[in-house]
């Protein structure tokens, strides 16, 4: 009999590891079926010991061991992939079972095959492709032909389903029978059919997938491609998640095959690797800036009668209403009517009583309604309701900011067909597709949208970014990088040809901000260098690993003890409010990546604070 330590592969189970026994020979890396409180689920075996060796601890245990139901897949993870995931679990301070569950799909459980390692691995290396989307697609087509000729398969990972759908239209021409898709949007039948083809097709295949370990069932994989490497959608579970790009890189390392990072602007981590010669370019990196960007300072001479549009932007839309042609995209960072309400007397923001986030004003069913986008608490304003400041009691509450709802109301007077894509109007992928198709099929029109719309827009005549100024109010170190990526990627969507010389207009009241000036710089080489120097100076990624932990009602003596235990590392504390204290620990990336003793020590000290490694947001 063997005593097993297993990691459940299911959501909603509050245990990272559980103990079971088996009369059969079970080894680490096997997939088994277990029962947890009458719930049947799958689990990965982490450890297996002879019952004789564990007799003493079992005798004094306060619980009785249950038997596993059955063995599902023997040797599901080969040793090198097992080691890669174990290292990833240690690096990210995430349970290995959680990471593997995120890499799998429950639709695949009935057809899971052992993960395989290519018999003749080319060798792990990081390759970089920083080009426009069209140039990247052209290069990918060449790479696919090259690997197919070597009888090697490829897997391309994307941050979203929409990215997969657009890429498939471009990449599948001529090889449609050998291109297969894996993502959560497929039906169970579609997913199983695709998986069966991937497993059994003797011809090399191209797999287009969201982050997953399933494509590694092919033992002829020649390369892993990570498309749109800059996208923050690679973070799992939103603000409380971790970076799946790191996980995929470690899987490539374990499989001993190269990984190609592709983007119009690669992350600073990729550029640091290139600078340190830990990554190599497959084409010369695109430092030149040819984006058709016009920055319009929102000062008196540029202001129009509209509070949202500059004279230049308003002129474009007026001409569109006269010519009755053209498709225009107006980008707003927030949904709703107004993202901020402030007291004109004392300057206090109108914030949620539950989570302290600013309320956003919406119009729901014709009623002005304040909604907290954090905890979804609402405050409705009817005829009998008067809004007043909770700090000073003043009633002069002013609405500020730019959001999709307010712009929609403002533009109705122009008489141009208006289409809106945001989390309020289009809360499903089907609705987003429907509105986008209606906009593209119309003779002319204006699409107003948030980043949700930006992700589906492929081409349009002109783009107007109404404002990104609100991003600078967030205490986030990635703000400059995010703005650079967002604006330059959006500029690629503007139609520029002999018939139409489109442009991207960025409206801002912060013209002097360095990142705004960098957007019109002829080269991004100096921009990258400056950003990397800033990150190193302020002990931030990619040069440093930042561990964020959150504690409720932390006693002063506990804080003092933790500070002593965390020496000699740089430690910062931040009081978030409502009894929540944030802890930030800065450790050199090389030390964190290469020293398991340090990782175990930090995990032991801060584990109760739900630690996150290099989180997407520090303070939100």
DRENKE-665458 format. One line per field, with one value per residue (C-alpha): chain; z negated, y, x. Coordinates in steps of 0.05 Angstrom, whole numbers, plus 5000, padded with zeros to 4 digits. Each point is the difference from the previous one (the first is absolute). Layout:
N
chain <- (A,...)
up <- (Z,...)
north <- (Y,...)
east <- (X,...)
//
This chain:
620
chain <- (A,A,A,A,A,A,A,A,A,A,A,A,A,A,A,A,A,A,A,A,A,A,A,A,A,A,A,A,A,A,A,A,A,A,A,A,A,A,A,A,A,A,A,A,A,A,A,A,A,A,A,A,A,A,A,A,A,A,A,A,A,A,A,A,A,A,A,A,A,A,A,A,A,A,A,A,A,A,A,A,A,A,A,A,A,A,A,A,A,A,A,A,A,A,A,A,A,A,A,A,A,A,A,A,A,A,A,A,A,A,A,A,A,A,A,A,A,A,A,A,A,A,A,A,A,A,A,A,A,A,A,A,A,A,A,A,A,A,A,A,A,A,A,A,A,A,A,A,A,A,A,A,A,A,A,A,A,A,A,A,A,A,A,A,A,A,A,A,A,A,A,A,A,A,A,A,A,A,A,A,A,A,A,A,A,A,A,A,A,A,A,A,A,A,A,A,A,A,A,A,A,A,A,A,A,A,A,A,A,A,A,A,A,A,A,A,A,A,A,A,A,A,A,A,A,A,A,A,A,A,A,A,A,A,A,A,A,A,A,A,A,A,A,A,A,A,A,A,A,A,A,A,A,A,A,A,A,A,A,A,A,A,A,A,A,A,A,A,A,A,A,A,A,A,A,A,A,A,A,A,A,A,A,A,A,A,A,A,A,A,A,A,A,A,A,A,A,A,A,A,A,A,A,A,A,A,A,A,A,A,A,A,A,A,A,A,A,A,A,A,A,A,A,A,A,A,A,A,A,A,A,A,A,A,A,A,A,A,A,A,A,A,A,A,A,A,A,A,A,A,A,A,A,A,A,A,A,A,A,A,A,A,A,A,A,A,A,A,A,A,A,A,A,A,A,A,A,A,A,A,A,A,A,A,A,A,A,A,A,A,A,A,A,A,A,A,A,A,A,A,A,A,A,A,A,A,A,A,A,A,A,A,A,A,A,A,A,A,A,A,A,A,A,A,A,A,A,A,A,A,A,A,A,A,A,A,A,A,A,A,A,A,A,A,A,A,A,A,A,A,A,A,A,A,A,A,A,A,A,A,A,A,A,A,A,A,A,A,A,A,A,A,A,A,A,A,A,A,A,A,A,A,A,A,A,A,A,A,A,A,A,A,A,A,A,A,A,A,A,A,A,A,A,A,A,A,A,A,A,A,A,A,A,A,A,A,A,A,A,A,A,A,A,A,A,A,A,A,A,A,A,A,A,A,A,A,A,A,A,A,A,A,A,A,A,A,A,A,A,A,A,A,A,A,A,A,A,A,A,A,A,A,A,A,A,A,A,A,A,A,A,A,A,A,A,A,A,A,A,A,A,A,A,A,A,A,A,A,A,A,A,A,A,A,A,A,A,A,A,A,A,A,A,A,A,A,A,A,A,A,A,A,A,A,A,A,A,A,A,A)
up <- (5000,5016,4967,5052,4997,5055,5027,5019,5070,4988,4981,4933,4959,4942,4994,5039,4982,4974,4976,5027,5006,5056,5005,5070,5020,5008,5014,5001,5065,5005,5007,4953,4981,4928,4959,4960,4957,5048,5059,5052,5032,5031,4964,5015,4958,4968,4956,4988,4940,4975,4942,4958,5001,4979,4947,4941,5027,5022,4931,4968,5055,4981,5064,5038,5070,5057,5060,5069,5047,5058,5041,5061,5037,4983,5007,5023,4989,5022,4952,5036,5006,4927,4980,5041,4967,4931,5011,5026,4938,4956,5039,5002,4929,5031,4985,5056,5004,5013,5056,5033,4994,5035,5055,5012,5022,4968,5071,5011,4938,5034,5056,4963,5024,4967,5014,5046,5011,5072,5014,5035,4965,5036,4934,4958,5020,4998,5068,5011,5056,4993,5063,5022,5000,5076,4999,4942,5037,5061,4957,4966,5068,5018,4933,5009,5069,4972,4943,5042,5048,4940,4980,4937,4970,4971,4945,4998,4935,4999,4942,5024,5043,5046,5016,5019,5046,5038,5005,5026,5059,5019,4984,5022,5075,5037,4937,4973,4988,4953,4958,4934,4946,4925,4955,4950,5051,5037,4985,4966,5067,5038,4946,4999,5076,5003,4945,5035,5064,4964,4967,5061,5062,5029,5038,4963,4973,4980,4933,4983,4927,4938,4946,4990,4988,5046,5065,4969,5012,5069,4997,5065,4975,5029,4972,4954,5023,4951,5040,4973,4946,4972,4983,4926,5017,4988,4926,4971,4954,5008,4944,4956,5055,5025,5066,5046,5047,4948,4994,5076,5003,4947,5038,5062,4957,4973,5070,5025,5059,5018,4983,5046,4969,5050,4992,5032,4935,4957,4925,4962,4974,5071,5015,4937,5022,5069,4967,4957,5060,4969,5061,5074,5056,5060,5037,4982,4943,5021,4962,5054,4986,5062,4964,5027,4932,4989,4928,4988,4936,4971,4990,5016,5073,5014,4961,5037,4976,4977,4932,5029,5070,5025,5060,5044,4977,5006,5071,5021,4973,5031,5068,4991,4988,5064,5044,4968,5005,4957,4938,4937,4933,4937,4942,4928,4941,4958,5010,4971,5001,4956,4965,4943,4955,4954,4947,5025,4929,4969,5059,4971,5050,4997,4985,4983,4926,5008,5039,5004,5077,5037,5021,5075,5023,5048,5029,4989,5022,5005,4927,4981,4961,4967,5007,4965,5052,4943,4957,5045,4945,5029,4979,5039,5007,5008,4992,4924,4994,4989,5006,4948,4979,4945,4974,4994,5016,5060,5057,5056,5030,5069,5051,5036,5050,5066,5008,5056,4976,4996,5069,5030,4974,5025,5071,5012,5023,5058,5034,5014,4989,4932,4975,4930,4975,4926,4939,4991,5071,5024,4942,5042,5059,5043,4988,5013,5067,5018,4987,5034,5063,5001,4997,5056,5043,4993,5054,4947,4925,4934,4953,4928,4956,4946,5005,5014,5067,5013,4997,5057,5046,5058,5047,5001,5032,4939,4925,4946,4931,4959,4940,4962,4946,4947,5005,4970,4936,4985,4959,5049,5027,5065,5021,5051,5031,5004,5035,5050,5017,5004,5044,5048,5009,5013,5052,5040,5009,5037,5075,5036,5076,5064,4993,4926,4954,4933,4933,4926,4957,4927,4958,4935,4948,4979,5063,4959,4971,5025,5028,5042,5031,5010,5043,5054,4993,5066,4965,4939,4986,4951,4971,4982,4971,4956,4975,4983,4962,4960,4983,4975,4961,4963,4988,5047,5050,5043,4959,4934,4978,4959,4952,4980,4938,4969,4926,4962,4933,4995,4927,4992,4966,5059,5048,4961,4997,5075,5015,4959,5034,5069,4991,5042,5054,5015,4967,5010,4964,5026,4962,5050,4952,4964,4961,5061,5000,5062,4996,5058,5000,5053,5016,5058,5056,5007,4925,5000,5063,4981,4924,4977,4927,5007,5032,4944,4948,5029,5011,4927,4975,5043,5020,4958,5040,5065,5035,5073,5042,5045,4999,5056,4952,4936,4965,5034)
north <- (5000,5070,5067,5055,5075,5028,5069,5003,5026,5034,5068,5015,4951,5037,4952,5004,4929,4939,4931,4934,4928,4950,4926,5009,5026,5075,5048,5077,5028,4951,5025,4967,5007,5018,5016,5065,5007,4956,5040,4960,5036,4989,5010,5000,4956,5042,4948,4925,4963,4929,4995,4966,5063,5043,4952,5044,5064,4963,4970,5070,5034,5031,4976,4935,4992,4987,4958,5031,4980,4980,5016,5041,5013,4969,5046,5058,5047,4979,5018,5063,5029,4981,5036,5061,5005,4988,5058,5044,4984,5019,5064,5025,4975,4966,4929,4953,4973,5070,5012,4934,5010,5068,4965,4947,5002,4958,4986,4962,4956,4940,5000,5019,4966,5002,5063,4984,5030,5006,4943,5046,5066,5058,5030,5055,5072,5064,5032,5070,5027,5074,5021,5027,4950,4991,4987,4951,4961,4997,4974,4949,4972,4991,4967,4952,4979,4991,4955,4961,4983,4973,4959,5041,5028,5070,5029,5074,5028,5062,5041,4999,4961,5060,5001,4926,5011,5057,4963,4937,5037,5021,4938,4944,5016,4939,4958,5001,4924,5005,5060,4986,5045,4991,5050,5004,5029,4934,4953,4934,4964,5050,4997,4924,4996,5049,4963,4933,5029,5029,4933,4956,5040,4971,5065,5058,5048,5073,5008,5068,5002,5043,4981,4925,4939,4956,5015,4966,4932,5005,4972,5035,5071,5042,5069,5039,5069,5051,5052,5069,4989,5070,4985,5003,4949,4947,5012,4948,5018,5075,5040,4938,4959,4984,5008,4941,5023,4977,4932,4989,5020,4948,4946,5015,4994,4933,4975,5024,5039,5074,5051,5060,5063,5043,5070,5069,5024,4946,5005,5031,4930,4977,5061,4988,4928,5026,5051,4946,4952,4950,5008,5007,5036,4962,5067,5067,5029,5056,5061,5049,5036,5009,5003,5055,5032,5072,5025,5055,5040,5015,5075,5059,5008,4926,4994,4996,5008,4928,4985,4935,5017,5046,5044,4951,4940,5037,5022,4928,4977,5060,4983,4928,5022,5042,4947,4943,4953,4974,4958,5034,4972,5042,4969,5014,4968,4990,4979,5038,5073,5032,4961,5050,5041,5051,5049,5072,5025,4953,4959,4933,4944,4965,4929,4933,4988,4926,5000,5074,5001,5060,4994,5005,5034,4959,5009,4934,4996,5076,5008,5031,4946,4998,4933,4976,4960,4964,4969,5020,5040,5049,5067,5022,5074,5010,5063,4995,4987,5055,4984,5032,4994,4949,5041,5071,4992,5047,4990,5030,4933,5005,4945,4995,4956,4966,4935,4966,5019,5074,5001,4963,5052,5057,4972,4987,5072,4988,4953,4947,4926,4981,4932,4984,4942,4998,4956,5032,4998,4936,4953,4937,4982,4989,5071,5029,4963,5022,5075,4998,4967,5052,5056,4970,4984,5071,5051,5044,5007,5012,4944,5022,4949,4980,4951,4947,5035,5011,4925,4986,5060,4979,5061,5067,5068,5041,4988,5053,4983,5047,4999,4956,5051,4961,4945,5046,5006,4926,4984,4947,4992,4968,5061,5027,4932,4988,5066,4989,4930,5022,5061,4970,4937,5043,5040,4936,4995,5067,4994,5032,4993,5039,5013,5017,5028,4982,5025,4985,5060,4999,5054,5018,5054,4971,5016,5007,4930,4961,4942,5047,5030,4931,4979,5049,4983,4976,4941,4958,4976,5057,4991,4927,5018,5055,4956,4943,5048,5026,4929,4981,5065,4991,4925,4978,4944,4974,5012,4986,4953,5035,4957,5032,4974,5025,4995,5016,5037,4985,5012,5046,4946,4953,5054,5011,4925,4993,5058,4967,4933,5032,5034,5018,5009,5066,5000,5051,5005,5033,5011,4988,5018,4961,4962,4973,5005,4986,4975,5005,4963,5016,4944,4998,4958,4957,4983,4984,4958,4960,4991,4952,5012,5074,4982,4951,5051,5055,4952,4979,5072,5030,4941,5023,5065,4964,5020,5020,5003,5062,5011,5035,5056,5020,5041,4984)
east <- (5000,5024,4984,4989,5003,4956,4981,4925,4987,4933,4974,4970,5040,5034,5059,5065,5021,4963,5021,4972,5023,5003,5013,5027,5068,4990,5057,5007,4973,4942,4928,4951,4927,4982,4938,4998,4938,4959,5027,5037,5059,5068,5066,5074,5044,5055,5032,4995,5029,4996,4950,5053,5043,4941,4972,5020,4969,4937,4991,4998,4960,4933,4967,4992,5028,4952,5016,5006,4944,5045,5061,4981,5066,5067,5061,4958,5059,5070,5056,5025,4930,4987,5064,4981,4931,5030,5049,4944,4958,5059,5016,4927,4983,4940,4976,5022,4929,4972,5050,4986,4924,5008,5039,4947,4928,4946,4976,5064,5000,4968,5051,5064,5063,5069,5039,5059,5068,5026,5048,5048,4994,5033,5021,4968,5012,4960,4988,4972,4956,4983,4964,4932,4943,5002,5075,4993,4946,5045,5057,4955,4979,5074,5014,4940,5025,5071,4978,4950,5057,5038,4939,4992,4936,4991,4957,4982,4972,4956,4973,4928,4951,4990,5075,4996,4941,5034,5066,4967,4971,5070,5041,4954,5000,5026,5009,4929,4999,5059,4980,4963,4973,4995,4964,4943,4952,4994,4942,5017,4992,5043,5054,5002,5001,5058,5038,4991,5028,5059,5015,4992,5016,5065,5016,5034,4947,4993,4964,4969,4983,4992,5051,4997,5044,4957,5037,5061,4966,5033,5071,5020,4993,5057,4985,4953,4977,4973,4962,4983,5051,4987,4927,4979,4946,5052,4989,4952,4942,5007,5031,5011,5033,5069,5038,4986,5056,5051,4965,5001,5074,5016,4960,5042,5062,4977,4983,5068,4971,5006,4948,4987,4972,4962,4971,4999,5034,5031,4998,5058,5017,5011,5043,5041,5012,5022,5046,5031,5005,4953,4953,5013,4963,4973,4992,5031,4959,4954,5025,4978,4934,4958,4933,4954,4987,4978,5001,4948,5010,4931,5013,4954,5019,4988,4935,4934,4929,5001,5033,5026,5026,5055,4988,5039,4959,4934,5018,5013,4933,4963,5031,4979,4928,5003,5034,4961,5059,5057,5006,5028,5019,4996,5037,4981,5035,4937,4928,4941,4981,5054,5055,5010,4956,5033,4978,5011,5007,5052,5025,4979,4986,4933,5024,4969,4989,5017,5066,5019,5002,4971,4928,4986,4937,4956,4930,4963,4928,4999,5021,5066,5036,5068,5034,5063,5040,5035,4946,4940,4965,4950,4970,4938,4982,4925,4960,5001,5075,5051,5073,5045,5073,5011,5059,4975,4926,5004,4950,5042,5021,5033,5006,5067,5036,4987,4962,4961,4930,5014,5032,4941,4951,5045,5007,4926,4992,5048,4952,5053,4983,5029,5021,5025,5043,5014,4987,4931,4972,5034,5010,5011,5045,4939,4975,5070,5003,4930,5012,5068,4970,4943,5052,5043,4939,4973,5017,5032,4998,5036,5018,5008,5034,5048,5058,4947,4987,5074,5011,4952,5013,5044,4999,4965,5009,5020,5006,4990,5025,4957,5047,5048,5014,4963,5052,5053,4959,5012,5062,5023,5071,4975,4959,5051,5012,4924,4988,5056,4974,4927,5011,5051,4958,4939,5039,5010,4924,4996,4992,5059,5003,4999,4925,4997,5053,4970,5025,4996,4983,5019,4966,5034,5008,5067,5041,5064,4998,5062,4960,4956,5062,5030,4941,5022,5074,5031,5032,4981,5071,5013,4931,5014,5068,4970,4943,5048,5046,4940,4977,5070,5007,4934,5009,4944,4990,5032,5064,4966,4945,4946,4959,4934,4963,4935,4983,4937,5007,5074,5026,5060,5042,4987,5023,5064,5014,4990,5046,5055,4990,5001,5068,5041,4947,4966,4931,4944,4933,4937,4935,4944,4944,4946,5052,5037,5076,5041,5071,5050,5066,5053,5050,5050,4971,5063,4998,4925,5005,5061,4995,4946,5019,4981,4934,4982,5019,4957,4942,5003,5000,4945,4957,4941,5000,4981,5065,5002,5063,5007,4925,4963,4981,5034,4946,4934)
//
